[in-house]
Amino acid sequence: AEKLDPDNPDVKLTLAFDYLSLGEERLFSEKVDDLRRLNAGRELLWADAIRAYRDDQPERARAAILKVLAEDPKDVWAMSSLSALRGTPEQAKESLKVLLTADPELLQAADPGYRAGDALICLLAQLGDRERAKALTQRWEPVWRSRQAFSWLAESARYNSLARSLSCIDRKEDALAEIEALVYEGLNIGWRDMAVDPAYDAIRDDPRFRAVSDKL
């Protein structure tokens, strides 16, 4: 893809992320240099956020992601990434409240695909707006449980969106049952993500959660 479209910043960012996931620091740095050459501001913010996340620097990652969201409050990946960062200082909470209330139609227009739903639910729960978080979970839970094998939602339906959401609104038993079902079905949620994702804080000390995490 890079050879066919050498100046595509999305391709550069994807490669940077994959190289970092593989521990290829030099190749990651090369792709970041390419993004600088292309003056790709948004993609550079994402590269910095990814680097900070991997280095366990949530505040630096959050600062970069908030800049992305300031430009596009409906950025699904930014919303999803923000919900997975540990610790939300008061200043960041105020920024989140502004983002979530800037567009009154945001919550109504959002769909449960591609982790948009669980990100909004967990962010709302973090901000103390549990009523809206519960309402969105109720709205999307039937879709997430459908496990539509051949639909456009297949990947999302088989992800951990429902498990994250249930944990965020303190439906602990349901969240644990969903996580166990996903692992039984062969889905690798990812032990590292589970270890740092604040969505699971409500069930983190439960022996059933630890058993799943240990298995992964």
Disulfide bonds with the S-S distance in Angstrom:
Cys122-Cys168 2.15
